[in-house]
Amino acid sequence: MDKPAVFIASSVEGLPVADAINLNLDHEMQCTLWRNGTFKLGSDALGDLVKKSSAVDFAIFVFSPDDISTIRDKAHVVARDNVVFELGLFIGALGKDRCYVVKPRGVDMHLPSDLAGVTTADFVADRPDGDVASALNAACKQIKDRVKELGMLPRSATGQRRPQGQHVANPPKYDLSDIDLAFLGQCAHAHVAYPQGRGYHQIANSITAPDYRIALSVVKLDRLGYIERTVEEVDRDTYYSYRATEAGLDAFIKYEERYAEIQEESDRASRNRRGYGGSSVPRSRPPTAPPVSKSFEDMDDDIPF
């Protein structure tokens, strides 16, 4: 069975605590310490961290009292700047519910106000026996319970529906085209009107665009986490149904005015194709059958005049 992937960050001074956290979580999780397998030789450290934030399900940050910072003329014990920065980076990728701070109990450490709401677990750092791993048992138990509750993050397009509201790690940044918005709009409609979503061909038939372009929109919207799909079966025919996710609904609301313009243009084009063209007098429809020939050659010789 796959284990949740966890990234553990700390300063050099906080490494003993990070090692002890790794020891406590090793059986239930796939842990990666920042010093092992994260930074490649000759690579960009920030780029490596961004990649790692897309490859894990949770992150733990050891806030050890490494530095003194003067804030409003008062000295405060603070964590190392790079650890705080990495926490912010991983919150952006995973969400604050999946990032945890571990800090020593009884130490008045200053935490940035932006970190309000981040789960913080503390431990006794000055145990007489020096057993850091045992000191972290309670903190790691809190983390285990939270990891079990939230589960692993989805990262690829599959036939399974993503749990509603589940965060997608580091979604790519794509500009939405008119076709993308048209497909997303149909999926938003399905979200409120069709519990199982709308079939792909139902949606595609309502959009005037080449098939490959609509398929590209589906891939793009799925990678952004804006739509989700389920496998449906009717009369032994299997097909995909789509509906908007919570993130997709937010995006749809953001582009509401642009979507309305797209729909107006589509309606005008549809009227033109039907022959109205904005005029009150419609064009005549083509005959449903060829006209009857009136030439003598077509008459039956046996019929008298």
Residue frames as qw, qx, qy, qz and C-alpha x, y, z in Angstrom:
[[0.000, 0.888, 0.459, 0.000, 0.00, 0.00, 0.00],
 [0.371, 0.580, -0.039, 0.724, 1.27, 3.49, -0.86],
 [0.442, -0.541, -0.427, 0.574, 2.36, 5.64, 2.04],
 [0.089, 0.983, 0.161, 0.012, 1.78, 9.39, 2.28],
 [0.656, 0.309, -0.104, 0.681, 4.88, 11.32, 1.24],
 [0.373, -0.903, -0.173, 0.122, 6.14, 13.77, 3.87],
 [0.508, 0.566, -0.205, 0.616, 8.84, 16.43, 3.60],
 [0.606, -0.705, -0.236, 0.282, 10.65, 17.38, 6.83],
 [0.396, 0.696, -0.094, 0.591, 12.47, 20.72, 6.95],
 [0.600, -0.744, -0.139, 0.260, 14.66, 22.28, 9.62],
 [0.119, 0.907, -0.399, 0.069, 17.73, 24.38, 10.13],
 [0.593, 0.353, -0.680, 0.247, 21.07, 22.65, 10.65],
 [0.121, -0.305, 0.662, -0.673, 20.63, 23.22, 14.40],
 [0.709, -0.022, 0.282, -0.646, 17.21, 21.57, 14.26],
 [0.567, 0.308, -0.713, -0.275, 18.41, 18.42, 12.48],
 [0.041, 0.081, -0.936, 0.339, 18.33, 16.22, 15.63],
 [0.475, 0.275, 0.491, -0.676, 14.63, 17.03, 16.00],
 [0.633, 0.432, -0.318, -0.558, 14.00, 16.41, 12.28],
 [0.342, 0.276, -0.898, -0.035, 15.78, 13.04, 12.55],
 [0.169, 0.069, 0.846, -0.502, 13.64, 12.10, 15.56],
 [0.598, 0.364, 0.167, -0.695, 10.44, 13.03, 13.69],
 [0.555, 0.402, -0.632, -0.362, 11.58, 10.85, 10.80],
 [0.125, 0.151, -0.955, 0.224, 12.14, 7.97, 13.24],
 [0.362, 0.205, 0.644, -0.642, 8.63, 8.35, 14.70],
 [0.624, 0.484, 0.083, -0.609, 6.85, 8.49, 11.33],
 [0.048, 0.445, -0.804, -0.392, 8.94, 6.01, 9.35],
 [0.259, 0.126, 0.957, -0.014, 6.54, 3.05, 9.53],
 [0.349, 0.653, 0.609, -0.285, 3.40, 4.94, 8.45],
 [0.335, 0.910, 0.041, -0.242, 4.85, 7.48, 6.02],
 [0.782, 0.301, 0.123, 0.532, 7.46, 7.95, 3.34],
 [0.260, -0.919, -0.039, 0.295, 9.58, 10.71, 4.85],
 [0.667, 0.475, 0.009, 0.574, 12.19, 12.85, 3.11],
 [0.444, -0.705, -0.109, 0.542, 14.56, 15.00, 5.16],
 [0.303, 0.937, -0.027, -0.171, 15.61, 18.25, 3.51],
 [0.186, -0.733, 0.607, 0.243, 19.27, 17.22, 3.53],
 [0.438, -0.102, 0.873, 0.189, 18.64, 13.87, 1.77],
 [0.324, 0.334, 0.812, 0.353, 17.53, 13.68, -1.86],
 [0.164, 0.854, 0.409, -0.276, 16.08, 17.18, -2.12],
 [0.120, 0.907, -0.232, -0.329, 18.87, 19.38, -3.42],
 [0.906, 0.298, 0.158, 0.255, 20.73, 18.13, -6.49],
 [0.554, -0.400, 0.223, 0.695, 24.37, 19.00, -7.18],
 [0.208, -0.052, 0.419, 0.882, 24.61, 22.11, -9.33],
 [0.048, -0.602, -0.709, -0.364, 20.84, 22.67, -9.34],
 [0.145, -0.471, 0.034, -0.869, 18.73, 25.62, -8.28],
 [0.064, -0.080, -0.837, 0.537, 17.72, 25.23, -4.61],
 [0.430, 0.236, 0.267, -0.830, 14.44, 27.10, -5.01],
 [0.623, 0.235, -0.502, -0.552, 13.54, 25.06, -8.08],
 [0.365, 0.063, -0.920, 0.125, 14.28, 21.84, -6.19],
 [0.143, 0.159, 0.681, -0.700, 11.99, 22.93, -3.36],
 [0.558, 0.257, -0.059, -0.787, 9.17, 23.75, -5.77],
 [0.586, 0.174, -0.732, -0.299, 9.51, 20.30, -7.35],
 [0.204, -0.018, -0.898, 0.388, 9.53, 18.65, -3.95],
 [0.330, 0.169, 0.430, -0.823, 6.40, 20.55, -2.91],
 [0.672, 0.236, -0.284, -0.642, 4.64, 18.98, -5.90],
 [0.583, 0.198, -0.784, -0.071, 5.78, 15.48, -5.00],
 [0.153, -0.030, -0.837, 0.524, 4.69, 15.20, -1.36],
 [0.336, -0.600, -0.657, -0.309, 1.37, 15.06, 0.48],
 [0.492, -0.849, -0.188, 0.029, 2.41, 16.75, 3.73],
 [0.491, 0.521, -0.329, 0.616, 5.26, 18.83, 5.12],
 [0.648, -0.690, -0.260, 0.190, 6.65, 19.28, 8.64],
 [0.340, 0.715, -0.206, 0.576, 8.80, 22.23, 9.69],
 [0.675, -0.418, -0.397, 0.460, 10.97, 22.26, 12.79],
 [0.012, 0.881, -0.029, 0.472, 11.00, 25.73, 14.31],
 [0.742, -0.298, -0.324, 0.505, 14.04, 25.75, 16.55],
 [0.179, -0.967, -0.086, 0.162, 15.10, 28.91, 18.45],
 [0.791, 0.176, 0.124, 0.572, 18.02, 29.69, 16.18],
 [0.319, 0.386, 0.078, 0.862, 17.99, 33.48, 15.83],
 [0.133, -0.608, -0.461, 0.633, 17.12, 36.68, 17.66],
 [0.201, 0.507, 0.452, 0.706, 15.08, 39.28, 15.80],
 [0.048, -0.301, -0.359, 0.882, 14.20, 42.80, 16.91],
 [0.043, -0.533, -0.686, -0.493, 10.55, 43.57, 16.22],
 [0.261, -0.827, -0.228, -0.443, 9.15, 46.94, 17.32],
 [0.024, -0.718, 0.480, -0.503, 12.14, 47.53, 19.58],
 [0.763, -0.383, 0.429, -0.294, 11.73, 44.15, 21.29],
 [0.127, 0.441, -0.874, -0.162, 13.98, 41.12, 20.91],
 [0.880, 0.027, 0.181, -0.437, 12.24, 37.88, 19.95],
 [0.410, -0.260, 0.851, 0.199, 13.44, 34.33, 19.47],
 [0.694, 0.492, -0.060, -0.523, 12.62, 33.28, 15.90],
 [0.876, 0.097, 0.442, 0.170, 13.11, 30.35, 13.56],
 [0.383, -0.271, 0.500, 0.728, 15.65, 30.53, 10.76],
 [0.370, 0.505, -0.082, -0.775, 14.42, 32.64, 7.82],
 [0.299, 0.250, -0.780, -0.489, 14.83, 29.90, 5.23],
 [0.005, -0.213, -0.964, 0.158, 12.65, 27.49, 7.25],
 [0.272, 0.546, 0.435, -0.662, 9.87, 30.09, 7.50],
 [0.332, 0.478, -0.408, -0.703, 10.18, 30.76, 3.76],
 [0.178, 0.083, -0.946, -0.257, 9.95, 27.06, 2.94],
 [0.159, 0.380, 0.810, -0.418, 6.84, 26.77, 5.10],
 [0.356, 0.580, 0.106, -0.725, 5.19, 29.52, 3.06],
 [0.282, 0.372, -0.696, -0.546, 6.20, 27.86, -0.19],
 [0.100, -0.084, -0.991, -0.036, 4.73, 24.50, 0.84],
 [0.259, 0.468, 0.596, -0.599, 1.53, 26.12, 2.14],
 [0.384, 0.519, -0.226, -0.730, 1.08, 27.60, -1.32],
 [0.327, 0.247, -0.835, -0.366, 1.49, 24.16, -2.88],
 [0.272, -0.151, -0.947, 0.083, -0.31, 21.91, -0.39],
 [0.456, -0.663, -0.315, -0.502, -2.57, 24.19, 1.64],
 [0.138, -0.584, 0.539, -0.591, -2.13, 25.10, 5.30],
 [0.868, -0.267, 0.152, -0.389, -4.05, 22.01, 6.46],
 [0.971, 0.154, -0.114, 0.144, -1.19, 19.82, 5.21],
 [0.458, 0.529, -0.393, 0.597, 1.72, 21.77, 6.69],
 [0.705, -0.660, -0.260, 0.009, 2.70, 21.44, 10.37],
 [0.154, 0.740, -0.437, 0.487, 5.08, 23.27, 12.67],
 [0.832, -0.371, -0.359, 0.202, 6.92, 21.46, 15.48],
 [0.138, 0.728, -0.302, 0.600, 8.52, 23.70, 18.10],
 [0.402, 0.001, -0.747, 0.529, 9.96, 23.35, 21.63],
 [0.420, -0.737, -0.508, -0.150, 7.50, 23.73, 24.50],
 [0.521, -0.734, -0.205, 0.386, 7.95, 26.64, 26.87],
 [0.427, -0.152, 0.239, 0.859, 10.00, 28.72, 24.44],
 [0.255, 0.790, 0.324, -0.453, 8.35, 32.03, 23.55],
 [0.414, -0.008, 0.571, 0.708, 9.02, 32.04, 19.81],
 [0.319, 0.540, 0.053, -0.777, 7.66, 34.77, 17.58],
 [0.459, 0.285, 0.788, 0.295, 5.59, 33.42, 14.67],
 [0.037, -0.009, -0.346, -0.937, 4.62, 35.56, 11.67],
 [0.471, 0.252, 0.422, -0.732, 0.97, 36.63, 11.81],
 [0.588, 0.333, -0.457, -0.577, 0.44, 35.15, 8.34],
 [0.326, 0.142, -0.935, 0.018, 0.94, 31.69, 9.86],
 [0.478, -0.033, 0.512, -0.713, -2.23, 31.92, 11.94],
 [0.854, 0.199, 0.034, -0.479, -4.19, 28.71, 11.47],
 [0.595, 0.423, -0.683, 0.014, -1.20, 26.47, 10.79],
 [0.893, -0.397, -0.194, -0.079, -1.20, 23.39, 13.04],
 [0.146, 0.690, -0.584, 0.402, 1.52, 23.69, 15.69],
 [0.906, -0.326, -0.270, 0.005, 2.70, 20.80, 17.87],
 [0.045, -0.816, 0.485, -0.311, 5.20, 21.24, 20.69],
 [0.898, -0.063, -0.401, 0.167, 7.55, 18.94, 22.59],
 [0.572, -0.798, 0.151, 0.113, 9.79, 18.98, 25.65],
 [0.618, 0.697, -0.308, 0.193, 13.20, 19.88, 24.31],
 [0.040, 0.647, -0.630, 0.428, 15.13, 19.60, 27.59],
 [0.926, -0.271, -0.186, -0.185, 14.32, 16.08, 28.75],
 [0.470, -0.726, 0.501, -0.023, 16.83, 14.95, 31.39],
 [0.799, -0.091, 0.566, 0.179, 17.54, 11.72, 29.51],
 [0.003, 0.535, -0.493, -0.686, 18.06, 13.51, 26.19],
 [0.361, 0.237, 0.878, 0.206, 15.66, 11.14, 24.39],
 [0.214, 0.288, -0.163, -0.919, 14.41, 13.48, 21.66],
 [0.307, -0.087, -0.811, -0.490, 12.52, 10.74, 19.79],
 [0.254, -0.452, -0.826, 0.221, 10.43, 9.93, 22.87],
 [0.025, -0.426, -0.274, 0.862, 9.88, 13.61, 23.57],
 [0.265, 0.213, -0.392, -0.855, 8.30, 13.90, 20.12],
 [0.056, 0.224, 0.972, 0.048, 5.86, 10.98, 20.54],
 [0.184, 0.635, 0.589, -0.464, 2.85, 13.18, 21.33],
 [0.193, 0.631, -0.203, -0.723, 3.58, 15.71, 18.59],
 [0.110, 0.222, -0.838, -0.487, 4.04, 12.97, 16.00],
 [0.141, 0.370, 0.907, -0.141, 0.81, 11.30, 17.15],
 [0.265, 0.684, 0.269, -0.624, -1.06, 14.52, 16.38],
 [0.209, 0.529, -0.529, -0.630, 0.51, 14.61, 12.93],
 [0.045, 0.002, 0.979, 0.197, -0.30, 10.94, 12.26],
 [0.244, 0.531, 0.732, -0.352, -3.96, 11.51, 13.13],
 [0.284, 0.712, -0.004, -0.642, -4.17, 14.51, 10.81],
 [0.108, 0.394, -0.761, -0.504, -2.45, 12.66, 7.96],
 [0.135, 0.201, 0.970, 0.008, -4.83, 9.74, 8.35],
 [0.276, 0.640, 0.507, -0.507, -7.79, 12.11, 8.26],
 [0.295, 0.730, -0.170, -0.592, -6.75, 13.99, 5.10],
 [0.871, 0.240, 0.410, 0.124, -5.13, 11.18, 3.12],
 [0.515, -0.155, 0.442, 0.718, -2.96, 11.50, 0.04],
 [0.271, 0.648, -0.037, -0.711, -3.24, 14.14, -2.68],
 [0.770, 0.461, 0.424, 0.120, -4.26, 13.32, -6.28],
 [0.204, -0.653, 0.346, 0.643, -1.70, 14.39, -8.86],
 [0.057, -0.130, 0.767, 0.626, -2.74, 12.87, -12.18],
 [0.615, 0.114, -0.136, -0.768, -5.82, 12.61, -14.36],
 [0.061, -0.006, 0.998, -0.026, -7.60, 9.35, -13.61],
 [0.346, -0.363, -0.673, -0.544, -11.07, 8.01, -14.03],
 [0.400, -0.502, -0.689, 0.337, -11.79, 8.48, -10.35],
 [0.102, -0.876, -0.212, -0.421, -13.52, 11.54, -9.00],
 [0.314, 0.277, -0.493, 0.763, -11.43, 13.73, -6.75],
 [0.285, -0.572, -0.678, 0.363, -12.93, 14.15, -3.29],
 [0.052, 0.876, 0.308, 0.368, -14.85, 17.41, -3.21],
 [0.266, -0.952, 0.102, -0.109, -12.77, 20.34, -2.05],
 [0.850, -0.306, 0.178, 0.390, -9.50, 18.39, -2.11],
 [0.010, -0.881, 0.286, 0.376, -6.49, 20.52, -2.91],
 [0.881, 0.416, 0.042, 0.222, -4.42, 19.84, -6.03],
 [0.615, -0.553, 0.149, 0.542, -0.70, 20.22, -5.39],
 [0.193, -0.490, 0.370, 0.766, 0.88, 23.08, -7.35],
 [0.620, 0.603, 0.499, -0.043, -1.69, 23.30, -10.15],
 [0.491, 0.092, 0.364, 0.786, -0.10, 24.45, -13.43],
 [0.129, 0.643, 0.170, -0.735, -0.81, 27.95, -14.70],
 [0.320, 0.293, 0.706, 0.560, -2.63, 28.01, -18.02],
 [0.245, 0.207, -0.020, -0.947, -4.46, 30.86, -19.72],
 [0.445, 0.383, 0.786, -0.194, -8.07, 29.87, -20.34],
 [0.001, -0.019, -0.574, -0.819, -9.23, 30.19, -23.94],
 [0.558, 0.012, -0.023, -0.829, -12.83, 30.78, -25.02],
 [0.731, 0.014, -0.628, -0.267, -13.20, 27.06, -25.69],
 [0.347, 0.023, -0.787, 0.509, -11.86, 26.23, -22.23],
 [0.230, 0.041, 0.408, -0.883, -14.41, 28.57, -20.66],
 [0.662, 0.025, -0.326, -0.674, -17.22, 27.16, -22.80],
 [0.660, -0.028, -0.751, 0.017, -16.43, 23.63, -21.61],
 [0.196, -0.017, -0.676, 0.710, -16.02, 24.81, -18.01],
 [0.409, -0.033, 0.097, -0.907, -19.37, 26.60, -18.22],
 [0.747, -0.054, -0.507, -0.426, -21.10, 23.38, -19.25],
 [0.560, -0.029, -0.752, 0.346, -19.40, 21.57, -16.37],
 [0.061, -0.037, 0.458, -0.886, -20.54, 24.28, -13.95],
 [0.635, -0.063, -0.179, -0.749, -24.09, 23.78, -15.22],
 [0.733, -0.034, -0.675, -0.079, -23.69, 20.04, -14.65],
 [0.256, 0.108, -0.700, 0.657, -22.51, 20.71, -11.09],
 [0.303, 0.056, 0.411, -0.858, -25.85, 22.26, -10.16],
 [0.697, 0.185, -0.106, -0.684, -28.18, 20.30, -12.47],
 [0.882, 0.173, -0.411, -0.150, -26.79, 16.81, -13.03],
 [0.696, -0.632, 0.328, -0.090, -25.52, 14.85, -9.99],
 [0.877, -0.061, 0.375, 0.294, -23.47, 12.48, -12.17],
 [0.207, -0.493, 0.413, 0.738, -22.21, 15.19, -14.50],
 [0.665, 0.623, 0.032, -0.410, -22.77, 15.60, -18.25],
 [0.879, 0.114, 0.368, 0.280, -21.42, 13.27, -20.90],
 [0.375, -0.389, 0.362, 0.759, -18.44, 14.40, -22.95],
 [0.213, 0.282, 0.679, 0.644, -20.29, 14.26, -26.26],
 [0.073, -0.835, -0.545, 0.018, -23.22, 16.23, -24.84],
 [0.278, -0.801, 0.015, 0.530, -20.85, 19.00, -23.88],
 [0.378, -0.226, 0.545, 0.714, -18.72, 18.81, -27.03],
 [0.227, 0.514, 0.712, 0.421, -21.78, 19.01, -29.31],
 [0.081, -0.918, -0.367, 0.125, -22.72, 22.32, -27.72],
 [0.306, -0.743, 0.254, 0.538, -19.32, 23.87, -28.53],
 [0.701, 0.712, 0.030, 0.020, -18.32, 24.99, -32.01],
 [0.136, -0.787, 0.592, 0.105, -14.69, 23.92, -32.23],
 [0.633, 0.356, -0.678, -0.115, -12.57, 21.11, -33.69],
 [0.898, -0.345, -0.257, -0.089, -12.65, 17.86, -31.72],
 [0.729, 0.094, -0.356, 0.577, -8.93, 17.99, -30.93],
 [0.053, 0.473, -0.204, 0.856, -9.31, 21.50, -29.52],
 [0.684, -0.509, -0.057, -0.519, -12.13, 20.47, -27.20],
 [0.923, -0.159, -0.298, 0.182, -10.11, 17.45, -26.07],
 [0.486, 0.305, -0.320, 0.754, -7.18, 19.77, -25.31],
 [0.313, -0.554, 0.101, -0.764, -9.48, 21.92, -23.19],
 [0.875, -0.390, -0.197, -0.208, -10.53, 18.86, -21.18],
 [0.807, 0.033, -0.324, 0.493, -6.90, 17.96, -20.49],
 [0.201, 0.439, -0.222, 0.847, -6.08, 21.53, -19.49],
 [0.524, -0.538, 0.005, -0.660, -9.08, 21.91, -17.17],
 [0.922, -0.282, -0.266, -0.003, -8.39, 18.54, -15.57],
 [0.679, 0.141, -0.327, 0.642, -4.74, 19.39, -14.88],
 [0.042, -0.473, 0.172, -0.863, -5.85, 22.67, -13.33],
 [0.090, -0.207, -0.855, 0.467, -8.19, 20.76, -11.05],
 [0.325, 0.100, 0.021, -0.940, -11.21, 22.64, -12.44],
 [0.785, 0.038, -0.258, -0.562, -13.20, 19.58, -13.58],
 [0.374, -0.261, 0.874, -0.167, -13.65, 16.02, -12.42],
 [0.600, 0.179, -0.547, -0.556, -14.90, 13.00, -14.32],
 [0.631, -0.123, 0.696, -0.319, -16.69, 9.77, -13.60],
 [0.098, 0.107, -0.887, -0.438, -17.17, 6.66, -15.68],
 [0.623, 0.191, 0.345, -0.676, -20.81, 6.08, -16.64],
 [0.078, -0.028, 0.936, 0.341, -22.46, 3.20, -18.48],
 [0.593, 0.336, 0.251, -0.687, -25.73, 3.22, -20.42],
 [0.892, 0.379, 0.060, -0.238, -26.86, 0.19, -22.45],
 [0.899, -0.114, 0.219, 0.362, -23.35, -1.27, -22.13],
 [0.479, 0.691, -0.007, 0.541, -21.82, 1.88, -23.61],
 [0.603, -0.547, -0.218, 0.539, -19.14, 3.35, -21.35],
 [0.309, 0.721, 0.098, 0.612, -18.38, 7.07, -21.41],
 [0.379, -0.120, -0.410, 0.821, -16.99, 9.88, -19.27],
 [0.147, -0.873, -0.412, -0.215, -19.17, 12.42, -17.49],
 [0.424, 0.187, -0.236, 0.854, -17.77, 15.75, -16.35],
 [0.285, -0.884, -0.354, -0.107, -18.67, 18.34, -13.73],
 [0.191, 0.753, -0.288, 0.560, -16.91, 21.33, -12.18],
 [0.606, -0.230, -0.570, 0.505, -14.93, 21.08, -8.96],
 [0.280, -0.854, -0.298, 0.320, -15.02, 23.73, -6.24],
 [0.363, -0.451, 0.286, 0.763, -11.89, 25.29, -7.76],
 [0.217, 0.282, 0.679, 0.643, -13.58, 25.16, -11.17],
 [0.090, -0.819, -0.561, -0.075, -16.64, 26.97, -9.85],
 [0.335, -0.751, -0.039, 0.567, -14.40, 29.67, -8.38],
 [0.314, -0.175, 0.512, 0.780, -12.68, 30.09, -11.76],
 [0.110, 0.541, 0.720, 0.421, -16.04, 30.17, -13.54],
 [0.178, -0.882, -0.386, 0.203, -17.27, 32.94, -11.25],
 [0.383, -0.553, 0.202, 0.712, -14.03, 34.85, -11.84],
 [0.126, -0.089, 0.613, 0.775, -14.58, 34.75, -15.62],
 [0.300, 0.549, 0.721, -0.297, -18.36, 35.25, -15.43],
 [0.292, 0.769, 0.025, -0.568, -18.47, 38.38, -17.61],
 [0.075, 0.479, -0.722, -0.493, -16.16, 36.94, -20.23],
 [0.215, 0.151, 0.963, 0.060, -18.23, 33.75, -20.35],
 [0.353, 0.667, 0.494, -0.432, -21.39, 35.81, -20.90],
 [0.247, 0.701, -0.334, -0.579, -19.74, 37.52, -23.89],
 [0.057, -0.231, 0.921, 0.307, -18.73, 34.14, -25.30],
 [0.293, 0.388, 0.858, -0.166, -22.31, 32.89, -24.96],
 [0.344, 0.738, 0.182, -0.551, -23.73, 35.97, -26.70],
 [0.175, 0.569, -0.616, -0.516, -21.36, 35.50, -29.63],
 [0.138, -0.012, 0.984, 0.112, -22.27, 31.81, -29.79],
 [0.354, 0.555, 0.660, -0.361, -25.99, 32.61, -29.80],
 [0.326, 0.727, -0.134, -0.589, -25.56, 35.15, -32.61],
 [0.079, 0.395, -0.827, -0.392, -23.59, 32.64, -34.67],
 [0.248, 0.207, 0.942, -0.093, -26.26, 30.03, -34.05],
 [0.402, 0.671, 0.388, -0.487, -29.01, 32.36, -35.25],
 [0.248, 0.661, -0.444, -0.552, -27.01, 33.17, -38.36],
 [0.063, -0.181, 0.954, 0.230, -26.57, 29.50, -39.14],
 [0.300, 0.430, 0.824, -0.215, -30.32, 28.99, -38.85],
 [0.251, 0.452, 0.572, 0.637, -30.87, 31.74, -41.39],
 [0.143, -0.876, -0.436, 0.150, -32.18, 34.55, -39.22],
 [0.538, 0.263, 0.039, 0.800, -29.12, 36.76, -39.31],
 [0.114, -0.313, -0.331, 0.883, -30.84, 39.33, -37.11],
 [0.258, -0.072, -0.401, -0.876, -33.59, 39.95, -39.71],
 [0.553, 0.069, 0.495, -0.666, -37.28, 39.60, -38.92],
 [0.842, 0.360, -0.096, -0.391, -37.81, 37.60, -42.12],
 [0.657, -0.360, 0.645, 0.151, -36.15, 34.19, -42.06],
 [0.238, 0.436, -0.694, -0.521, -34.53, 32.75, -45.13],
 [0.886, 0.082, -0.127, -0.438, -36.43, 29.97, -46.86],
 [0.639, -0.377, 0.670, -0.002, -35.39, 26.48, -45.85],
 [0.185, 0.344, -0.793, -0.468, -34.01, 24.15, -48.51],
 [0.816, -0.011, -0.241, -0.526, -36.49, 21.56, -49.87],
 [0.620, -0.374, 0.662, -0.194, -36.55, 18.26, -48.07],
 [0.727, 0.188, 0.641, 0.159, -37.00, 16.34, -51.35],
 [0.201, -0.148, 0.506, 0.825, -35.96, 17.06, -54.95],
 [0.489, 0.393, 0.103, -0.772, -38.68, 18.77, -57.08],
 [0.702, 0.298, 0.646, 0.002, -40.76, 16.63, -59.45],
 [0.191, -0.213, 0.551, 0.784, -39.59, 16.91, -63.07],
 [0.516, 0.569, 0.334, -0.546, -42.12, 18.30, -65.58],
 [0.138, 0.467, -0.647, -0.587, -40.37, 17.21, -68.79],
 [0.835, 0.214, -0.163, -0.481, -42.14, 14.99, -71.37],
 [0.511, 0.382, -0.768, 0.058, -39.31, 12.51, -71.20],
 [0.076, -0.190, 0.819, -0.537, -40.25, 11.68, -67.62],
 [0.678, 0.047, 0.182, -0.711, -43.92, 10.86, -68.39],
 [0.515, -0.009, 0.857, -0.019, -45.21, 7.31, -68.66],
 [0.163, 0.136, -0.650, -0.730, -45.97, 6.37, -72.30],
 [0.130, -0.331, -0.929, -0.101, -48.95, 4.25, -71.20],
 [0.028, 0.581, 0.529, -0.618, -50.81, 7.20, -69.72],
 [0.313, 0.611, 0.541, 0.485, -53.13, 8.83, -72.34],
 [0.108, 0.093, -0.057, 0.988, -53.38, 12.58, -72.80]]
